[in-house]
């Protein structure tokens, strides 16, 4: 569906069912350079099991208009505005990578809007190497290569897709290639600059689930567990053998952890 959020036209995937604000709301936040297609499988499960789903293309991403927001704090405020614009009172936030930081910061800045958290592939600091930042700033295809190579676990790089005929590596590259120029750099820079995760984690007052990939090279398990340890009422699930892109690498295991 299309929805105006802070005056900008926003595309939101709803999992194949119309959004109904009377049902419990789930907001699904994608990672750097990606869009709502990240949640193609999981949004449908929630939408068909008693929830209403908002899986937006963040501003300037995918089919949403506007410019990409330059900081995690601004993305968090935008997420709160999204919940209000949809007519919901509060929502469970599910975020992957950059989306996990947005979800965490939203819970700190707008606690009345958040009923629960699920943070996938997360860490207190998401430092981005200078070579990757430089390549992304120049819109160099090497940046997409680096993200897709580091983002997938060992088995996924060998072609372990559950969907016959599909290659996860090329699928990730294709989504990043479709992003508007400057979007990947904007998002990576926002992650690199964000230093508020530990303070936000300490302020969490809702149940929080941390879902980590055992072989994640972008947000290693150790870093995710450290953030979970700083979060009250948190539980941690580690997916054996998974890399950073758990939504496609281990979709069933991820869904079980989200449930």
Secondary structure by P-SEA (a helix, b strand, c coil): cccccccbbbbbbccccccccccbbbbbbbcccccccccccaaaaaaaccbbbbbccccccccccccccccaaaaaaaaaaaaaaacccccbbbbccaaaaaaaaaaaaccccccbbbbccccccccccaaaaaaaaaccaaaaaaaaaaaccccccccccccccccaaaaaaaaaaacccaaaaaaaaaaaacccaaaaaaacccbbbbbbbcccccccaaaaaaaaaaccbbbbbbbcccccccccccaaaaaaaac
